[in-house]
Each structure stands twice: as structure tokens, then as C-alpha cells.
Amino acid sequence: MKPSLIIVFLLILSISTNSFYSQKNYNSIDKKSLIDVMVMEKIQLLDVRTEKEFKEGAIEGAINIDFWDPEFEQKVISTLNKRITTVVYCAAGGRSEMACKLLVKKGFKLLYDLQGGFEEYTN
């Protein structure tokens, strides 16, 4: 095989591998869609804010597991069902995005990140 073909092949392989691993394996959901889904099916709401933030207000039915808790992964695995639609939220979206990426690695498939977090939900 010619060296130039090998280089092209390796370049294509590299690009396809990067795009595969950078894909999000979860979706975003907005407030209106979340409300619609909550009416139509059983879902799990995971609030990844601190306990203090949670006590100041939360979406009804949410389970609070602080993303910064060293036992976050273990608590999520022991508390949530991977087979049920799970919506994750925080204050504005940063922690919930990180939590979604982690949950995908733990086998969660029906996973949504609430756009804008609790702040957007309450406005």
C-alpha cells in the first residue's frame, strides 16, 4: 500500500474514533417537555445539587444526590433504576452535564439533562 493511502486511512480512522467517543449518549430536555413526560410516564428525577440547595427548593419527586459527594456513583447505582427514564438537573446545567456523562458510563440509557437546570425550571 502506498504511504499516502496509509496516512489517509489513519486520518479517517482517527476522525471517526474521535467523533464516536465525543458523542453524547444522553439528550437535553426543556421544561415544557419535562412536564409533558412527567404526566405521561414514570420517570426518575435526579437533583445533583447540594443538600442546602435542594432544601431551598426542588422539583417535586426529585431524589437528591450531591454530585460532589465522594460516594455519588455508589449512591446513584444503589438508588436509581437504569431501566427507567432519568432526568438529571442541577442549578444551571454544569453539574448535571457532568453527572449525565458519568451515568452513561454506568449503563444508564434513558437519560436526559434538564436544559438550564432548576433556575430555568422555576422561571
N, C-alpha and C positions, 0 to 999 in steps of 0.2 A: 504494500500500500504506500502511496506517495506521502511524504511528510506533511504536505499541505492538507491532505484529506484527513490525516490523523489529527492535526490541530483543529480543523473544523469540527470533526466528530467530538473531540474532547470539549470544545467550546459549547457545542449544543448540549452535551451531557451535563456540563456544569450549569448552564442556564436552566435546564429542565429540573435538575435536582434542587437548585435554589428556589425556583417557583413552587415546587412541591412542598418544601419544608417551610416556606413563608406563608402558605395559605392558612387562613383562619378556618378552623373546623367548628366554628360556632357562628351564630348570627346576631345581629343587633335587633332590638325591638323597641318601638316607641311607646309612649304612654297609652295612646288610643288602642293600639294593637294588643298591648298587655291587658288592658281592661277587657277587651273582647275575648281574649284567650282565657282569662280568669273566669268568665261566665260560662264558656263552652267546655272546658276540660279541667281536670285536676292537674295542678302544677305545683312545683316547689319553688318558693321564693327564698333566695339566699341573700341575706344582707351581710356584706363583708366589712361593714363599718365597725368602729369601736363600740364597746358596750355603752359608753356615755352617749355617743351619737344615736345609737339605737333607742335608748331610753328617752331621748328628746323627741322621738317620733319615728315611725316606721310604717311600711305598707302592711296592712292587716294580713296576718297569717304568715309573715316572714319569720324565718329562722335566722338568728344572729350568730355568726361565727366570724370573729375578727380575723381579717386576712393576715395581720401581723402577729397573731398568736403562733408561737413556735409549734403548737400541735394542730395547726389549721388543717393540714392534709388528713391526719388521723380522724379529727372530729368530723370533717366533711364525709369521709368514707363511712364512718360508723353511723352518721345521722341521715344522710340522703340516699335516695334510691336512684341509681344510674339509669334506670329504665323509664323514669318519669320526667316529663319536660321540666327543666330547671331554668329559672330566670335569676340572674345574678345582678345585684346592684350595690353601689356604694354612694358616696355623697355626690360625685360629679362624673365618675366613669373611669378614673385611673386604676383604682384597686380592683374594680370588677373586671376590667380587661385582663389584668394580670391573673386574677383568680380563674377566669374562663380558660386562659391558656393552660393553666395548671390542671384544671378539671378535665380538659380534653386529654391530657397525658394520662389521667387516671381512669379514662374509659367512658366519660360522660359523652353522650352523642346528641341528645335533645337539649341543646344548651343555647341560651340567649343572654345577651348583655343588654341591660336597660340603658338606652341612649340618654345621656345627661344625668343619669343617676337619680337619687332621691330628690335633689334640688329641682330637676326638671319635672319630676313626677308631681311634686306638690305645687307647681305653678300652673 
